[in-house]
Amino acid sequence: MRNIPFSPPDITQTEIDAVVEVLKSGWITTGPKTKAFEKGIANWCNTDIAVCLNSQTACAEMTLRILGVGPGDEVIVPAYTYTASASVICHVGATPVMIDCKENSFEMDYNKMANAITEKTKVIIPVDLAGVMCDYDTIFDIVESKKDLFKPNSPIQDAFDRIIVMADGAHAFGAMRNGKKCGSVADFTNFSFHAVKNMTTAEGGAVTWRNHKGIDNEALYKQYMLLSLHGQTKDAFAKNHGTSWEYDVVDTQYKCNMPDVLGALGLAQLSRYDEILDKRHKMIDMYNEAFKDMNLQVLNHHDENSRSSGHLYFVRFLGKGAEFRNKFYHKMAENGVMCNVHFKPLPMLTAYKVKGFDITDYPNAYNMHKNQLTLPMNSKMSFDDAQYVIDTFKKVYAELTAEEN
Ligand SMILES: *Cc1c(COP(=O)(O)O)cnc(C)c1O
């Protein structure tokens, strides 16, 4: 029997050497490595600029704060996602408005999204689930068509003069759609480099944004720096390497910068990222081919116009319920294959139930969730491991369906 962990970090000697170099350099927190990583991210995403912070969650929260979103505002988010997509809305005091999935789809229902837009809506947070980019053309068309409802209440909202689209790209670094890279499609995109993601800095995140009339990229970058480092006008690197110790603190702000140890780890990962993506897509093709005649719905990771980041391999057991899926999960684990479930829709979690959300209002999300399973698929696995996952999956499927009959 093999042991296939769900999502181990893909760390090679390149990453180890890069981290050791920083540890020996005399400078370990935010400085030249993190700045170089930011340039690398922007370059990869075809944007002019990027900011690295210590998580996707911090990137999303700081972006909402910079946009001036707060109490009295509404922010639209899918019900089928991880809590981080929505909790940041609560952190800034705004109200999350959750949207059900389209029937038989992991994507949010864009008609319902359009109908949920009110005069209070400031931001929409589409989630590029499993690394598959959302239909941003439709999202922007809807945002444009509802322009008249928008009531800006900050200078940056004035510059947009419409709802702002802030993607949760936690899964989607490296994804493409219609020839455009994730990070250069939504107004703002927040990426995660958490340990289980495709590309990791252990913990970390980045935000990229598209150029927009009336928005000064350098000024915006400075705002992220202030917000993420106590509102202090000079970071530690500048204080240590400049000619003056003098600084000011302009506001009581947050602390979520990315240290150079992690920036260096990210740079090393980025140098291998083409290879990592390529391997993931080869494995996806292997799984797709192996499962094509089974009674499953698998999430599509590429077509003629798009290629995902290949982050998660989703299957749905058609015609089955939660009991079957749960048994399946345990049987796979007994055979050494660690699977996962993505996600438990937010209205099923205590934090959102107490806010009044109820899963019966999100029937499509529940139906997607109840028979969903995520198979291990990552760049640490060998192709023999992937074959073992396939063989085990088919064996368990045969056993469990035989048991039912
Ligand atoms: C992992 C994840 C996040 C949060 O990323 P962090 O870097 O851990 O803050 C946000 N959204 C989704 C969908 C995620 O899976």
The ligand as an SDF file (V2000), in Angstrom:
LIG
                    3D

 15 15  0  0  0  0  0  0  0  0999 V2000
   -6.6810   29.1920    1.2120 C   0  0  0  0  0  0  0  0  0  0  0  0
   -7.8220   30.0420    0.8150 C   0  0  0  0  0  0  0  0  0  0  0  0
   -7.9100   31.3810    1.2090 C   0  0  0  0  0  0  0  0  0  0  0  0
   -7.0390   31.9930    2.2530 C   0  0  0  0  0  0  0  0  0  0  0  0
   -5.6930   32.0180    1.9750 O   0  0  0  0  0  0  0  0  0  0  0  0
   -4.6830   32.4410    3.1460 P   0  0  0  0  0  0  0  0  0  0  0  0
   -3.4310   32.7560    2.4060 O   0  0  0  0  0  0  0  0  0  0  0  0
   -4.5620   31.2640    4.0390 O   0  0  0  0  0  0  0  0  0  0  0  0
   -5.2520   33.6210    3.8320 O   0  0  0  0  0  0  0  0  0  0  0  0
   -8.9100   32.1660    0.6750 C   0  0  0  0  0  0  0  0  0  0  0  0
   -9.8170   31.6650   -0.1720 N   0  0  0  0  0  0  0  0  0  0  0  0
   -9.8030   30.3790   -0.5480 C   0  0  0  0  0  0  0  0  0  0  0  0
  -10.8440   29.8940   -1.5190 C   0  0  0  0  0  0  0  0  0  0  0  0
   -8.8190   29.5150   -0.0420 C   0  0  0  0  0  0  0  0  0  0  0  0
   -8.8370   28.2210   -0.3640 O   0  0  0  0  0  0  0  0  0  0  0  0
  1  2  1  0
  2  3  1  0
  2 14  2  0
  3  4  1  0
  3 10  2  0
  4  5  1  0
  5  6  1  0
  6  7  2  0
  6  8  1  0
  6  9  1  0
 10 11  1  0
 11 12  2  0
 12 13  1  0
 12 14  1  0
 14 15  1  0
M  END
$$$$
